[in-house]
Amino acid sequence: MGIRTGNQYLKALKSREPEIWLSGRKITNLMEEPVFRQPILEIARLYNMQHDPGYQDQITHICDETGERVNNSFLVPKSYEDLMKRKAVFEVFAKATFGLMGRTPDFLNVVLTSMYYNSSFFEKYNIDWARNIQNYYRYVRDNDLFLTHAIINPQNDRSKSSHEQKDVYTHLGAVKEIPEGLVVRGAKMLATLAPITDEVIIYSFPGFKPGDERYALAFAIPIDTKGLRIICREPMQDGTRSFFDHPLASRFEEMDALLVFDDVVVPWDRVFLYNNVEAANLLYPKTGAGQQPAHQSGVRGLVKLQFATEVAMKLADSIGVDIYLNVQNDLAELAQSLESIRALLRVSEIEYTITENGEAMPDYTALETIRGLLPTMYPRAIEIIQTIGAGGLLMSPTGADFETDELKEAMDQYYVGREGVSSYERVALFKLAWDLCGEAFGQRLLQYERYYTGDPVRKKGIFYNNYKRQRSLNLVEDALKTSVWDKQVPVR
Ligand SMILES: Cc1cc2nc3c(=O)[nH]c(=O)nc-3n(C[C@H](O)[C@H](O)[C@H](O)COP(=O)(O)OP(=O)(O)OC[C@H]3O[C@@H](n4cnc5c(N)ncnc54)[C@H](O)[C@@H]3O)c2cc1C
């Protein structure tokens, strides 16, 4: 089939009945649920872009294996040019969502492509696992499916490993083998966009210890598999707010969910890893499942930071406060953060390496530096928006006020910005800024930037240890030898 249209995506959603729980209600008609309606349409819009002549050649290609047109996020990059082809889709999708949706389909497509191309890793442990991941990649690529993933255990007692939790099946684990497949029980989080996806893929961050064998799992199943419950977090908007009042929250909320597996049968041909602590711990480093998608996250993060920077600059300009040095300093700080991320991203692309099996890999150090910096740069951007908007952020009336005759004069007079900025324009801008920096929606976006890729504290620890191992760090040694040179090199 190859690339889907938005309508084909909607049709697939309508054809399924996943068990979704939202605010104590079981959702029976996903398409009619206001909370999901607009986010579904936003994802459908991305699928449509694949068919738009203005984008098609930029974000899709003809697959060598099938001759069908597929999304560039399924491309195994073998060269700088391939990395750029793949980047094009990251950029187009990120710009279409202002970087606010982190788990657009391209993200997990890259994870899966990476696992597929490095399936020799799975083969070392079990030839079936390798064949399964290869077939699954082809299935997802050729049907253009939308995946969610859950790689973290629920946050229960973090001082104990999975097998030490009070209930042995609090964290998702294997129960038994049956002829049809592997029976799994327990929970996994944090499956962003789960209710509106086609499939879920389960794998884990490293950190398994002996005794955790039953939790060492990787598999994928349809999102409506019997026994799989999707428990949504409290929504941050009810789906009835207007675009004018909440231009971002009304469009781009990515629902997050806990996945509970109630003796779910995972067919054997969908099991990628099982009962092997060593393999589960090596999955990330050996398949590139962390490093390749970091390219998508870097591009998306850059777009998001650019959006926040532009919001701050427009806000300051709209009320004439960017003549003040303190405001200019804050805005310059933001612009310099943005330029730093842009530069790092280019370094990651230009300094790519080719792995042993011929895969082009964007530079680890540059991408991890982006991952290390954004959890502080993005919250700082939000703080600057809050500081520049100040009390005005809390004073925005609603769209309904603008449509009320009795209020027209007051609206036109008291909400006007600097010369040339009408009340309507100023209020619209401040509302957009408030969605980003004040609303629960905006707070989630902030929490996303901190944690979407794992705990930044531990990630920095890993980064430091790798950096120490890989970099020569010889300058100090050289400096300590200077006294010897002094004696050897005659001074003229
Ligand atoms: C908005 C959002 C969307 C996300 N989307 C997804 C998704 O689509 N799929 C998915 O699988 N995951 C997703 N994640 C989950 C993300 O991977 C985790 O939030 C992240 O790995 C951190 O884990 P945690 O939230 O359980 O925090 P914890 O690991 O419980 O950490 C809590 C605190 O304790 C500290 N801490 C805990 N353990 C240790 C330790 N061993 N050593 C030192 N400090 C420790 C941490 O530094 C942190 O401050 C998302 C997260 C967010 C916020």
PDBQT file of the ligand as one rigid body, heavy atoms in Angstrom, charges set to zero:
ROOT
HETATM    1  C1  LIG A 501       5.146  14.437  28.564  1.00  0.00    +0.000 C 
HETATM    2  C2  LIG A 501       5.896  13.145  28.550  1.00  0.00    +0.000 A 
HETATM    3  C3  LIG A 501       5.738  12.277  27.461  1.00  0.00    +0.000 A 
HETATM    4  C4  LIG A 501       6.408  11.056  27.445  1.00  0.00    +0.000 A 
HETATM    5  N1  LIG A 501       6.201  10.189  26.400  1.00  0.00    +0.000 NA
HETATM    6  C5  LIG A 501       6.665   8.920  26.479  1.00  0.00    +0.000 A 
HETATM    7  C6  LIG A 501       6.322   7.941  25.490  1.00  0.00    +0.000 A 
HETATM    8  O1  LIG A 501       5.669   8.233  24.486  1.00  0.00    +0.000 OA
HETATM    9  N2  LIG A 501       6.730   6.667  25.696  1.00  0.00    +0.000 N 
HETATM   10  C7  LIG A 501       7.454   6.312  26.782  1.00  0.00    +0.000 A 
HETATM   11  O2  LIG A 501       7.766   5.145  26.924  1.00  0.00    +0.000 OA
HETATM   12  N3  LIG A 501       7.823   7.223  27.702  1.00  0.00    +0.000 NA
HETATM   13  C8  LIG A 501       7.449   8.507  27.582  1.00  0.00    +0.000 A 
HETATM   14  N4  LIG A 501       7.799   9.417  28.549  1.00  0.00    +0.000 N 
HETATM   15  C9  LIG A 501       8.387   8.876  29.797  1.00  0.00    +0.000 C 
HETATM   16  C10 LIG A 501       9.804   9.215  29.991  1.00  0.00    +0.000 C 
HETATM   17  O3  LIG A 501      10.596   8.272  29.330  1.00  0.00    +0.000 OA
HETATM   18  C11 LIG A 501      10.053   9.212  31.505  1.00  0.00    +0.000 C 
HETATM   19  O4  LIG A 501       9.308  10.270  32.071  1.00  0.00    +0.000 OA
HETATM   20  C12 LIG A 501      11.494   9.365  31.842  1.00  0.00    +0.000 C 
HETATM   21  O5  LIG A 501      12.195   8.233  31.438  1.00  0.00    +0.000 OA
HETATM   22  C13 LIG A 501      11.714   9.535  33.358  1.00  0.00    +0.000 C 
HETATM   23  O6  LIG A 501      11.114   8.483  34.045  1.00  0.00    +0.000 OA
HETATM   24  P1  LIG A 501      10.053   8.749  35.194  1.00  0.00    +0.000 P 
HETATM   25  O7  LIG A 501       9.125   9.815  34.693  1.00  0.00    +0.000 OA
HETATM   26  O8  LIG A 501       9.473   7.467  35.575  1.00  0.00    +0.000 OA
HETATM   27  O9  LIG A 501      10.882   9.389  36.367  1.00  0.00    +0.000 OA
HETATM   28  P2  LIG A 501      11.715   8.583  37.510  1.00  0.00    +0.000 P 
HETATM   29  O10 LIG A 501      12.658   7.643  36.849  1.00  0.00    +0.000 OA
HETATM   30  O11 LIG A 501      10.731   7.963  38.435  1.00  0.00    +0.000 OA
HETATM   31  O12 LIG A 501      12.474   9.746  38.201  1.00  0.00    +0.000 OA
HETATM   32  C14 LIG A 501      11.871  10.589  39.197  1.00  0.00    +0.000 C 
HETATM   33  C15 LIG A 501      12.968  11.397  39.877  1.00  0.00    +0.000 C 
HETATM   34  O13 LIG A 501      13.832  10.536  40.631  1.00  0.00    +0.000 OA
HETATM   35  C16 LIG A 501      15.171  10.588  40.181  1.00  0.00    +0.000 C 
HETATM   36  N5  LIG A 501      15.638   9.187  40.049  1.00  0.00    +0.000 N 
HETATM   37  C17 LIG A 501      14.868   8.087  39.860  1.00  0.00    +0.000 A 
HETATM   38  N6  LIG A 501      15.629   6.987  39.782  1.00  0.00    +0.000 NA
HETATM   39  C18 LIG A 501      16.898   7.401  39.899  1.00  0.00    +0.000 A 
HETATM   40  C19 LIG A 501      18.161   6.718  39.864  1.00  0.00    +0.000 A 
HETATM   41  N7  LIG A 501      18.228   5.393  39.700  1.00  0.00    +0.000 N 
HETATM   42  N8  LIG A 501      19.275   7.448  39.996  1.00  0.00    +0.000 NA
HETATM   43  C20 LIG A 501      19.192   8.794  40.143  1.00  0.00    +0.000 A 
HETATM   44  N9  LIG A 501      18.035   9.494  40.184  1.00  0.00    +0.000 NA
HETATM   45  C21 LIG A 501      16.912   8.803  40.068  1.00  0.00    +0.000 A 
HETATM   46  C22 LIG A 501      15.108  11.275  38.795  1.00  0.00    +0.000 C 
HETATM   47  O14 LIG A 501      16.274  12.042  38.547  1.00  0.00    +0.000 OA
HETATM   48  C23 LIG A 501      13.867  12.135  38.887  1.00  0.00    +0.000 C 
HETATM   49  O15 LIG A 501      14.190  13.394  39.417  1.00  0.00    +0.000 OA
HETATM   50  C24 LIG A 501       7.220  10.678  28.548  1.00  0.00    +0.000 A 
HETATM   51  C25 LIG A 501       7.380  11.565  29.610  1.00  0.00    +0.000 A 
HETATM   52  C26 LIG A 501       6.753  12.784  29.616  1.00  0.00    +0.000 A 
HETATM   53  C27 LIG A 501       6.953  13.711  30.796  1.00  0.00    +0.000 C 
ENDROOT
TORSDOF 0
